[in-house]
Amino acid sequence: MNILFVYYVPSGGVETLNRQRSAALKQAGINSHFLYFRKARDLVNDHEGPIFITDDDTEIKAILDNGNYQLMVIISDYKSIPRFRRFGFTKPIILEIQGYGPKQVAKSEMSNAVPYVTEGGSGLMNPKTPHISHIFSELFPRVPTFQFNNCFDSSRFTYKQLPQEEKPIVAWIGRLEDNKNWREFLDIGHMLLQTVNQDIQLYMFEDPTLSTQEERDAFELKVQELKLADNLTLLPNIPNEKMADYYSMIGDSGGFLCSTSKVEGAPYSVLEALSCRCPVLTTDSDGVRSSIIHNRTGKYYPIGNIEAACREAEELMTNEALREQIRKAGYKHLTREFSPEQYANNFVQMMKQLGVQ
């Protein structure tokens, strides 16, 4: 059976999700194909299935005619639903919401999506993100909704024992945009250097193609103001398969992943970190609640409170017993709650409810 996943661009958490679920669904006899409307960078990671990159109507119509798809999952782009219906696609279309950034943006976008979903959609899907679940129940009371955790194969993306770094690494992953809250990360890094350890190395993993020049200028100015240049390393567009090395190095260095986001859907960076035994300090960005439990699988700090963030960070870096407990519990939680087998079972049950056999 073939199904088609549709998204704007092969980058970020959605691309990671697509690659993870392609492998998971294959074990259930489902072949995943992927359509992206544009490519913002040369690197496109292996999806273990056909990848199409086009926004041309004729080419998309040909993909649909040749694909024999029994189901389509459109991520975020609800305006595409009538487009695919016009191309003659009659099978179920699911609108999947992995996140829209700020909660008010999510509410606005989903309000706009109502006529598109009710007229041409078949159901809604999301990875148990609390604010998205609430919007679903409020705006789409009669539309079938399916909510289950994303999948993660911890046997393929996992901890690697590498030469240990001499200096602790505090890492951040995201785009230079307001919702990812990069300013707060720089403030936390600055305070940690001043109060905890002046040798801390700050690693920022980012995709420069997804930021504006205005935002980059503001970033460079703040780095100068805080005098972080000697401790800061920018790592653009690292291939996903190499990220396991970095997470493992970060965890073994005595550092951690710091997630400063204001709102997240279901961030894959956190799951990747847990799989590589890299501790996580995060804001309560909503979508992390299924993966991070305070002082058990990771740590929270109140968004905007730099001093509280540094207190939690210091404990994570200096309390070795708690740190090791969190590393072990985080990995165990990941393997139990986000397994590919569980995801495939949930996905198959969803298809059955939609009449796809």
C-alpha positions as CSV (number, residue, x, y, z in Angstrom):
1,M,0.0,0.0,0.0
2,N,1.3,3.5,-0.9
3,I,0.5,6.7,1.0
4,L,1.7,10.2,0.3
5,F,3.0,12.7,2.9
6,V,3.0,16.4,1.7
7,Y,4.9,19.3,3.2
8,Y,6.4,22.6,2.2
9,V,10.2,21.9,2.4
10,P,12.5,19.0,3.4
11,S,13.9,20.5,6.6
12,G,13.6,20.5,10.3
13,G,11.5,18.3,12.5
14,V,9.0,17.3,9.9
15,E,11.7,15.9,7.6
16,T,13.0,13.9,10.6
17,L,9.5,12.7,11.4
18,N,9.0,11.7,7.8
19,R,12.2,9.7,7.7
20,Q,11.4,8.0,11.0
21,R,7.9,7.0,10.1
22,S,8.9,5.8,6.7
23,A,10.9,3.1,8.3
24,A,8.3,2.4,10.9
25,L,5.4,2.0,8.5
26,K,7.4,-0.1,6.1
27,Q,7.4,-2.8,8.8
28,A,3.6,-2.7,8.6
29,G,3.6,-3.1,4.8
30,I,3.0,0.6,4.0
31,N,5.2,2.4,1.4
32,S,5.6,6.1,2.2
33,H,6.2,8.6,-0.6
34,F,7.0,12.2,0.1
35,L,6.1,15.4,-1.8
36,Y,7.8,18.7,-0.9
37,F,6.9,21.9,-2.7
38,R,10.4,23.4,-2.7
39,K,13.9,22.8,-1.6
40,A,15.8,25.4,0.4
41,R,19.1,23.6,0.6
42,D,21.0,21.0,-1.4
43,L,21.0,18.4,1.3
44,V,17.9,16.1,1.5
45,N,18.3,13.2,3.9
46,D,17.4,9.6,2.8
47,H,13.7,8.9,3.4
48,E,13.8,5.2,2.5
49,G,11.1,6.0,-0.1
50,P,10.5,8.2,-3.2
51,I,10.9,11.9,-2.7
52,F,9.3,14.4,-5.1
53,I,10.1,18.1,-5.0
54,T,7.8,20.2,-7.1
55,D,5.0,22.8,-6.9
56,D,4.0,22.4,-10.6
57,D,0.4,21.3,-11.1
58,T,1.1,19.1,-14.1
59,E,3.9,17.3,-12.3
60,I,1.9,16.8,-9.1
61,K,-1.1,15.5,-11.1
62,A,1.3,12.9,-12.7
63,I,2.6,11.9,-9.2
64,L,-0.9,11.3,-8.0
65,D,-1.9,9.4,-11.2
66,N,1.1,7.1,-10.9
67,G,1.3,6.6,-7.2
68,N,-1.9,4.7,-6.5
69,Y,-2.1,6.3,-3.0
70,Q,-4.7,5.0,-0.6
71,L,-4.2,7.9,1.8
72,M,-2.7,11.4,1.9
73,V,-1.3,13.2,4.9
74,I,-0.8,16.9,4.4
75,I,1.3,18.6,7.1
76,S,0.1,22.1,8.1
77,D,-0.8,23.3,4.5
78,Y,-4.6,23.1,4.7
79,K,-5.0,25.2,1.6
80,S,-3.6,22.3,-0.4
81,I,-6.6,20.1,0.3
82,P,-8.9,21.5,-2.4
83,R,-5.9,21.6,-4.8
84,F,-5.4,17.8,-4.5
85,R,-9.2,17.2,-4.7
86,R,-9.2,19.2,-8.0
87,F,-6.5,16.8,-9.3
88,G,-8.9,14.0,-8.8
89,F,-7.7,12.5,-5.6
90,T,-10.7,10.9,-3.9
91,K,-9.1,8.9,-1.1
92,P,-8.9,10.1,2.5
93,I,-6.9,13.3,3.2
94,I,-5.6,13.8,6.7
95,L,-4.4,17.2,7.9
96,E,-1.6,16.8,10.3
97,I,-0.5,19.5,12.7
98,Q,3.0,19.2,14.1
99,G,3.0,22.8,15.4
100,Y,2.3,26.3,14.2
101,G,4.6,28.2,16.5
102,P,2.9,30.6,19.0
103,K,-0.4,29.5,20.3
104,Q,-2.3,32.5,19.0
105,V,-0.9,31.7,15.5
106,A,-2.0,28.1,15.8
107,K,-5.5,29.2,16.8
108,S,-5.7,31.6,13.9
109,E,-4.4,29.1,11.4
110,M,-6.7,26.4,12.5
111,S,-9.6,28.8,12.4
112,N,-8.8,29.5,8.8
113,A,-8.5,25.8,8.1
114,V,-12.1,25.0,9.2
115,P,-13.8,25.3,5.8
116,Y,-10.9,23.5,4.0
117,V,-11.0,20.5,6.4
118,T,-14.8,20.3,6.7
119,E,-15.2,20.4,2.9
120,G,-12.3,18.3,1.6
121,G,-10.6,16.7,4.6
122,S,-11.2,13.3,6.2
123,G,-9.6,13.8,9.6
124,L,-7.1,15.5,11.8
125,M,-3.9,14.2,13.3
126,N,-1.4,15.5,15.9
127,P,1.2,14.0,18.3
128,K,-0.8,14.7,21.5
129,T,0.3,18.4,21.7
130,P,-2.0,19.8,24.4
131,H,-2.8,23.2,22.9
132,I,-3.4,21.6,19.4
133,S,-5.6,19.0,20.9
134,H,-7.7,21.7,22.6
135,I,-8.1,23.6,19.3
136,F,-9.2,20.4,17.6
137,S,-12.0,19.8,20.1
138,E,-13.0,23.4,20.0
139,L,-13.1,24.0,16.2
140,F,-13.6,20.6,14.8
141,P,-16.1,18.7,17.1
142,R,-17.4,16.5,14.2
143,V,-14.1,15.8,12.4
144,P,-12.4,12.5,13.2
145,T,-9.2,13.2,15.2
146,F,-6.2,11.0,15.7
147,Q,-3.6,11.8,18.4
148,F,-0.6,9.7,19.2
149,N,3.1,10.2,19.8
150,N,5.6,10.5,16.9
151,C,8.0,7.6,16.5
152,F,11.7,7.3,17.1
153,D,14.0,4.4,16.3
154,S,16.4,4.5,19.2
155,S,18.4,1.5,17.8
156,R,19.4,3.4,14.7
157,F,19.9,6.9,16.1
158,T,21.7,6.2,19.4
159,Y,24.5,6.9,21.8
160,K,28.1,6.5,20.6
161,Q,31.1,6.4,22.8
162,L,33.5,8.9,21.4
163,P,36.6,10.7,22.8
164,Q,35.4,13.0,25.6
165,E,35.5,16.7,25.2
166,E,37.5,18.5,27.8
167,K,35.1,21.4,28.1
168,P,31.3,21.0,28.8
169,I,29.1,21.8,25.8
170,V,25.7,23.5,26.1
171,A,23.8,23.1,22.8
172,W,20.8,24.7,21.1
173,I,19.0,23.6,18.0
174,G,16.6,25.6,15.9
175,R,16.0,28.5,13.5
176,L,17.0,32.0,14.2
177,E,13.4,33.2,14.8
178,D,11.4,34.6,17.7
179,N,9.5,31.4,18.6
180,K,12.8,29.4,19.0
181,N,13.8,32.1,21.4
182,W,17.5,32.2,20.5
183,R,18.1,35.4,22.5
184,E,17.2,33.6,25.7
185,F,19.7,30.9,24.9
186,L,22.5,33.5,24.5
187,D,21.5,35.1,27.8
188,I,21.6,31.7,29.5
189,G,24.9,30.9,28.0
190,H,26.3,34.2,29.1
191,M,25.2,33.8,32.7
192,L,26.5,30.2,32.8
193,L,29.9,31.4,31.6
194,Q,29.9,34.2,34.3
195,T,28.7,32.1,37.2
196,V,29.2,28.4,36.6
197,N,32.1,27.6,34.3
198,Q,34.0,30.0,32.1
199,D,35.1,27.2,29.8
200,I,31.6,26.2,28.7
201,Q,31.3,25.9,24.9
202,L,28.0,27.0,23.3
203,Y,27.0,25.0,20.2
204,M,24.2,26.3,18.0
205,F,22.8,24.0,15.3
206,E,20.8,25.9,12.8
207,D,19.6,26.1,9.2
208,P,20.6,29.5,7.9
209,T,18.3,29.2,4.8
210,L,15.3,29.5,7.2
211,S,16.2,32.8,8.8
212,T,15.8,36.4,7.7
213,Q,18.8,38.8,7.3
214,E,17.2,41.0,9.9
215,E,17.2,38.2,12.4
216,R,20.8,37.3,11.6
217,D,21.9,40.8,12.0
218,A,20.2,41.0,15.4
219,F,21.8,37.7,16.4
220,E,25.3,38.8,15.5
221,L,24.8,42.1,17.4
222,K,23.7,40.3,20.6
223,V,26.7,37.9,20.3
224,Q,29.0,40.9,20.2
225,E,27.2,42.6,23.1
226,L,27.5,39.6,25.3
227,K,31.1,38.9,24.2
228,L,30.3,35.3,23.3
229,A,32.4,34.9,20.2
230,D,35.2,32.9,21.8
231,N,32.8,30.4,23.3
232,L,30.2,30.1,20.6
233,T,30.3,27.7,17.6
234,L,27.6,27.9,14.8
235,L,27.0,24.6,13.1
236,P,24.8,25.0,10.0
237,N,23.0,22.2,8.3
238,I,24.7,19.2,10.0
239,P,23.5,16.0,8.3
240,N,21.1,14.2,10.6
241,E,23.1,11.0,10.8
242,K,26.0,13.0,12.3
243,M,23.9,14.5,15.0
244,A,24.0,11.3,17.1
245,D,27.8,11.9,17.4
246,Y,27.2,15.5,18.6
247,Y,24.5,14.6,21.1
248,S,26.7,11.8,22.5
249,M,29.6,14.2,22.8
250,I,27.5,16.8,24.5
251,G,26.1,14.4,27.0
252,D,29.5,12.9,27.8
253,S,31.1,16.4,28.1
254,G,29.0,17.2,31.1
255,G,26.8,19.5,29.1
256,F,23.2,19.4,27.9
257,L,20.7,20.4,25.2
258,C,19.0,23.7,26.1
259,S,15.6,24.2,24.4
260,T,14.3,27.7,24.8
261,S,11.3,27.6,22.5
262,K,8.1,29.5,23.4
263,V,5.8,26.9,21.9
264,E,6.6,23.5,20.2
265,G,4.5,20.8,18.6
266,A,6.6,17.7,19.2
267,P,10.3,18.6,18.9
268,Y,12.5,15.8,17.5
269,S,15.6,17.4,18.8
270,V,14.5,16.4,22.3
271,L,13.9,12.8,21.3
272,E,17.2,12.6,19.6
273,A,19.0,13.9,22.6
274,L,17.3,11.4,24.9
275,S,18.3,8.6,22.6
276,C,21.9,9.6,22.9
277,R,21.9,10.1,26.6
278,C,22.2,13.9,26.3
279,P,20.3,15.6,29.2
280,V,17.7,18.2,28.3
281,L,16.9,21.5,30.0
282,T,13.7,23.0,28.4
283,T,11.0,25.5,28.7
284,D,7.5,24.1,29.1
285,S,6.8,24.7,25.4
286,D,3.7,22.4,25.5
287,G,4.8,19.7,23.0
288,V,7.7,18.5,25.2
289,R,5.4,17.3,28.0
290,S,5.1,13.8,26.5
291,S,8.9,13.4,26.6
292,I,10.2,15.5,29.5
293,I,9.2,14.9,33.1
294,H,11.0,17.3,35.5
295,N,13.9,15.7,37.3
296,R,13.0,12.3,35.9
297,T,13.7,12.4,32.2
298,G,15.0,16.0,32.0
299,K,14.5,19.4,33.5
300,Y,12.3,22.4,33.0
301,Y,12.9,26.1,33.7
302,P,10.3,29.0,33.6
303,I,10.6,30.8,30.3
304,G,12.2,34.2,30.6
305,N,13.8,33.4,34.0
306,I,17.5,33.3,33.2
307,E,18.6,32.9,36.8
308,A,16.2,29.9,37.3
309,A,17.5,28.4,34.1
310,C,21.1,28.7,35.3
311,R,20.2,27.1,38.7
312,E,18.7,24.1,36.9
313,A,21.6,24.0,34.5
314,E,24.1,24.1,37.3
315,E,22.4,21.2,39.1
316,L,22.3,19.2,35.9
317,M,26.0,19.8,35.3
318,T,27.3,19.3,38.9
319,N,25.0,16.7,40.5
320,E,26.4,13.6,38.9
321,A,23.9,11.2,40.6
322,L,20.9,13.1,39.4
323,R,22.5,13.6,35.9
324,E,23.0,9.9,35.4
325,Q,19.6,9.1,36.7
326,I,18.1,11.5,34.2
327,R,20.2,10.2,31.3
328,K,19.1,6.6,32.0
329,A,15.4,7.4,32.7
330,G,15.2,9.6,29.6
331,Y,16.4,6.8,27.3
332,K,14.0,4.3,28.9
333,H,11.0,6.6,28.5
334,L,11.9,7.2,24.9
335,T,12.0,3.5,24.0
336,R,8.7,2.8,25.8
337,E,6.6,5.7,24.6
338,F,7.9,6.5,21.1
339,S,8.7,3.1,19.6
340,P,8.3,2.6,15.8
341,E,6.1,-0.4,16.5
342,Q,3.7,1.5,18.6
343,Y,3.5,4.3,16.0
344,A,2.8,1.8,13.1
345,N,0.0,0.2,15.1
346,N,-1.6,3.5,15.8
347,F,-1.3,4.6,12.2
348,V,-2.8,1.3,10.9
349,Q,-5.7,1.7,13.4
350,M,-6.3,5.3,12.1
351,M,-6.4,4.0,8.5
352,K,-8.9,1.3,9.4
353,Q,-11.2,3.9,11.0
354,L,-11.0,5.9,7.8
355,G,-11.9,2.8,5.8
356,V,-8.4,2.2,4.3
357,Q,-7.6,-1.5,4.2
